[in-house]
Amino acid sequence: MKFPIALAAILAAAFLVVACGDDPEPPAATEPPAAAREVVEDDHTDGDDHADEDDHADEDDHEDDGHMVAPAEAGRIIVTDATSPYASVIELGSNLVVQGAFEVAAPNARVFSGLGGRYAFVVARGPEDADDRIHVFDGGIYSVPHGDHEDLVTGPLTRLLDVAEERPTYYSANDEWVAVFSDSRGWVFLFDKEGLGSGRDGYEPVVLETGPQHGAAVAAEGDLFIVSTKNPDFPENSDDSLPVGVEVRDVADNVVYDDSNRSCPGLHGEAHGAAGALFGCIGGVLLLQQDGPTFSHVFIQNPDEMLENARVGTVYGHAEASAFFVTASYRSDEGWGQDGLWLVNPDTGAFTRVMDESATASFGPEGERFFVFTDGGVLHVFDPHTGELVTKAALIGPGGDLPPAMTFIGEDILITDPANGLVKRVSLDTFSTVAEWEVGGTPASLAYVGMGAASH
């Protein structure tokens, strides 16, 4: 079924947003969507603001203690657009849509759910470097412990802060930290769950400094972070050079492990999984493993079946999955081409070719399946242990210049249909469409914030 678009101001008042701090505002859009709503909401300045929210259940909602018990699923879907700097919001509770609910720094921004699914992080690039931003939002729907159960808090979607930094690129997260690597200065911005939740008035992220590079950072265990190391052969201010390895730093920016800082030439692509952190390199992949405060690393060579001029440039991992998936690419006179999607077994070092080409891919919410869209809108589902195809289904029609983006809620997958301006919720059991929302424009990226959300 298709749900109507809600344009009334009373609905929009459920959402958000103003920037905090002294950073300049993102540039105004030249052509906002007709349904655009920029809704102002205070950046809850202390940790107790939600206790007085009108949207919190009142004292008659629970027969025992006056609180609403948190359901398994309650939240919002945030959708950015490929051609407009306005994002839309879908309210799952009412199945209503606010098109262009708030503005971000640039079109084609990427949105992620992080830190238990409560927060949304939007990484926006352009149109000029000085306009780049990392936007942080409180999704407004979360649970708090209360005796033998958890209570539901429902507040507005709120803009917490905008970080102005040129060329923010790589995003990674675990349960306690979000890391965003920015190429221009090689700064890693670290956002912590505890700080955002309790000290949001004047909150500032932790910063690690690695030097200008097209780098990456991965949040490890124990407030430790794996960060890329700059290629010393490039000029000091070069931010487009690929790193040559990784090292481990603590939250105070002290290096605690550097044996692997020259072990991954041309580093590009990274992911964290049950076996450790895997990085794409020229000639193979680098696996960095952690055992408490101790780290070790191993370089796994590309298989003979891979083209000699191909290299791994994209890595997919999941905290509950022991294996990784990677894509290999190569440069030719016609441009970049793909040399397959591969399953990497970190225990044996074996590469297994899964398919020749892919468009977008992701592990499922529990790491139990691996999902791949091809350019024709066909979803392929793989067993992450063997790389075998489990099933496939055509979920959107061919057409359009963008592949679908995806994320998950419970047993369902959320996908964008860029050619038709839609977001679909599809059952992973039957592959039937459970819900469909018209957001308009060209939806490019999406994230679900709220109960039942996972960090992606």
N, C-alpha and C positions, 0 to 999 in steps of 0.2 A: 504494500500500500504506500501511497505517496502522501506526505504530511504537508499542510499549508505553511506558508512563510509568514511569520509573525512580524509585523512592522510597528505595532503600537508602542508608544513610549512607555506605557506601564510595564510591558514585557521587557523592553530594553533596560529598564531600571534594575533588573535582576542581575545585570552584568558588571560593568567596570567603568573607567580606567583613567588614571593620570600617572605621569611619570614622577618619580621621586628624585630628590637630590638636585644638583646643579648642572647636570649634563644638558646640553641643548636638546630641544625637541626634535624628533625625526622630521624630515621635510614634509610639508603638506602635499597631499596628492593633488594632481592637476584635474583629475576626473574621478571623484569618488562615486561609488555605486549609488544608484538611486535610493537604495534602502539603507544607506550607511547610517550607523548610529555610533557616535563617540560619547559614551556614557561615563560620567565622572563618578568615581567612588574613592573614598579615602583609603590610604595605604595603611590599614589597621596598625596603629603605632605602638600598641602594646599587646602582650600575649593574651590578654583577657578580653579583647574586643568581642569575640564571638559569643561570649557568655550572655551578652545582652541582645544578640541579633534577633529580630522578629522572626526570621526564618527557622530558628532553632525550635525544636518541638517544645510546646508549652507543658505545664505541669499536669495536664489531663491526658497526655498522649500515651503514657505508660501506666499500666494498672498497678505497678508495684512502687515505682520510685519517681514518676513524673518525667521520665526521659524517653525519647524515641530510640529504640534499638536499631543499630545500623543494619541496613539490608546488605545483601551480598553485592549489589550493584546500584550505584547512583552516581551520576556525574554529567559531564559535558564533553562535547567533541569540539575541538578547535581546528579550523581549517584555513590554511593560507592559500593565496592565489598566485598563479604564475605570472600574471600581467598587472595585478593591482596590489598596492601596499595595504590593502584592507583584509582583515581576517573575519571569518564568519564563525558563529557559535551555534551549536545545536544543543538544546536542552533535552536530555533523555527523559527527564521526569514528565515533561509535557509533549515531547516530540515536536517542539516548535523551533523555528530557525530565525536567527537575526543575521541577515546578510550584512557584510561590512560592519560588524559590531565594533571593531576598533582598528586603529592604524598601527602599522609597524614601519620600520625604516625603509623597506624596499619590497618590491614584488619578488616572488619566488623564494620567500623566506622558508626555512625549515623549522618545524615545530616538534618538540619532543616532550614526553611525559617523564618526570623524574622524581626521585626521592619518595618512593612509595606511591606514586601516582597523584600526589596532592598538587604538585607544581608543574607548570608548563614553562619550557625554555624555548624561545624563538631566536634563531640565529639568522640575522638579516644582513645582506651585503649590498651596498650601493644605494643610489646610482653612482655616488662618488665615495671614495674611501672614507672621507670624513663623516659620511652619513651612516657608516656601519654601526650596528648595535647588537648587543645581547640583551634581549628583553626577558624579564623574569616575572611570571604571574603566579599568584596563588589561585588555584582552581576553585577554592571556596567550599568544597564538599569533601569532608573527611570524617574520621571517627576518632573518639577519645576513649580511653579505658574508663570503665565505670563498674567497679565490683566484678561480677562474674560475666560481664558482657561489655560491649562497646556501644557508645552513644553516637548518633549521627549529628554532625554539625553541617548546616547548609547556609553558606554566606554567599556574597557576590563574587564573581570572578574579578580579581583585583590586580592591577599592575603594581608590582612591588618596586622594581628598579629597572633602569635602562643603563647598561654599561656601554659607553662609547669607546670603541677600539677598532682600529682598521684591520680588516680581513680576518674576522673570526671564522673558523673553518670546522675543525673536528670537535665532535661532541662525544662524551662517554659518561657512563654513570654506574654506580653501584647503589646499595641501599642507603648509604650515608653521605655520599659525595657526588656532585656533578662536576665534570672537568670540561672546559671549552678551551681549545688551543687557538690562539690568534697569531697568524703568520707575521704580521707587520713588525712586531717587536719580539715575537717568540714568547709571549706571555701566556701562561696557563692560568685561567681564572677558575678558582675552586669555590663552589657553593655548597655549604653543608646543611644538612637537614635540621640539626639542632639550632643553628644560628638563624636560619630563615624562620623557623617556627617560634622562636622565643625572643629574638632580638632584632626584629625587623625595622625598628626605628633607627635609621642611620646605618643599616647593615651594609657591610662592604665585603666582597669576596676576598679570599686569600689569593695571592699572586705568586707564582713561581716564574722565574726568568731564565729562559734557555737561549736567547739570542734569535734574531730574525731567521726564519726558515719555514718551509712548508711542512710543518711538523705535526706531532700527535702526542696525546697524553691519555693514560689509562689509570683510573682509580683502582688501586690494589687493596689488600686487606691491611688493617691496622693503621689507618691514616697515612699510608704510603702511596706514592704515585710514580708510575713508570712514564718517563718523558723522553722524547727523542733528543738526539744530540746533533748539533749543527755540523755540517761539513766544513772542516777548517780550510779547504781549498777555495771556498767562495768568499767574496768580500764580506766584511763584518756586517754591513747593512743590507745584504742580499736576503730578501724574504721569499724568494721563489726557488731556492736551492733545496733539494731533497736531503733529509738527514742521512747519517751513516751508521746509526745504532741507537741504543737506548740506555738510560741509566735510571736508578731509583732514587727518589728524593722523599724526604719527610715533609710535614706540613710547614716546617720552618725553613724550607728550601735548602736543607743540607743534603748532600749526596751521600747515600748509604750503600750504594752498590754501583760500580762503574766498569766491571769487567766486560760488559757487553756494549760499551759505548762506541765501538768500531766494528760491530758484528753484523750490520745490516746495511750494505751499500744501497743507496737509492730507496730508502724506506718510504713506502706509501701503502696505506691500508693497515688497519689494526682492529683487534677485537679481543675481549676477555672471555674465557670459557672455563669449564671445570678443570681443564688441564693446565691452565696458565694463560698468558697473553701471547697472541700470535701476531707477527708483523710481516707484511709483504716486503720482499727485498729483490734486488737484481740477483738472479741465479737461484733463488729459493725463498724460504721463510725462516724467521727467527722465532723460536719458542722460549719465552722467559717464564720460569716456574718459581713459585713461592712456597716456602715451608716455614710459616711463622715469620721471623725476622730474616730468614736465610733465603737467598736467591741463587738460581743457577740458570744457565741458558744453553741452548743447542741450536745449531743451524741445520736445517733440513733442505737438501738439494732438490731442485726441480726434477720431475721425472723425465726419462728419456722421451716419453711420448709427447711432451710439451714442445712446441716450436722453440728453436734455439734462440730466436729473438723475442720471445714472449717472457713476460714477468708477471708475478702476482701483484695486483694493485688494489684489490678490494678483499676484505676479510670479514666473515660473519661468524660470530660466536654467541654462546649463551651460557649463563652460569650453571645450568643443569645439564649441559651437553658436553660430552667428553671429546667429540670431534669438532672440526671446523669445516666451513665451506669457504672457498676462495674463487675469485675469477681471475683469469690470466688474460692479458691484453698485449698487443704488439703494434708497433708503428710501421706503416708502409707508405708508398707514394700516394695512396688514396686516403691516408689518414689513419686513425686508430681502428683496430679490429679486435675481436674477441677470439681467444683460443680456449674457450670452454669454461664451464663451471666445474670445480673439482671438490671432492671430499678429501680432507687431510686427516689422517689418523696420527695423532701426536705420539702414540705409544710405539708404533712401528715405523713412522716416517713415510708411510705409503700414501701416494696420491691416487685417487680413483676418479676418472672423468665421469661426470654425472649427465651433462648435456652440453651441446655445442655453444649456445648463446642464451643469455638471460637479460631481462630488462630491470626488474626490481626483485629483491629477495629479502626474507627475514625468517628467523626461527619463530616458532609458535611461542605462546606465553610461558609454557613450562619446558620448552626445549624438546618437546616430544616429537615434533615434526618440523620439516623445513619447507617453506613455501616460496615458490618462484613464479613470477609473472613473465611471460614472453611478450613481445611487441604486439601480438594479436589479441591480448587481453585474456589469454588462457592461463589459468592457475595450475601449476604442477606441485604436487605434494610428495615429498621424499622422506624416507626413513633416514634419520641422521646417523644411525649406527652403520648402515650398509650402503647408503647412497642409492638404494633402489626406489624406483617410482612406485608410489602407493596408489595414487589416482590423479586425475586431472579433470578440470571443468572450465568451460568458457563462461566467464562471469561478466565480461563487458565485451562489446563489439569492437572490431578493429576500427582504426581511424584516430585522428588527432596526433599531435606531435609529442605528447607526454605519455609515458607509461603510468599505470595506476600506482598510487602510494597505498600502503597498508599498515594497519595496526590491529589489535585484538581486544575484544571484551569477552571474558568468559570462554564459551565454546563457539563464539562467532568471530568472524573477521570483518573489519571495517575497511572499505576500499574507496578510493576516489575514481570517478569516471570523468576524466578531464574534458573529453570531447563533448559531453552533455551537461556539464555543470552539476553533477550529482555526487552524493556520498551514499554508499550502499552498505547495509549490514546483512551479511550472508552467513547462514548456518554452515558450520564445518561438518556437520553430520549429513545433511541432505543437499548442501550447496544451493538451497533455495533462498530467495531474497526475503529477509525478515522485515526489513524496513528500508525506506528510500527517502532521502531528503534532497530537495533542490536548493543548492547554495549559490547557483549562478556562476558566471565567470568561468575560470579554468582552475579548478581546485588542484593544488600542487602537493601539499603536505598536510598531514593530519595527526592529531594526538588526542587520546581520551584521558581526561583528568577526573578523578573521583574514586569511589569505592570500586574495588575489583580491578583497578588499573595496575599495570606493571610498567617498570621503567624500560624504555627502549631508546 
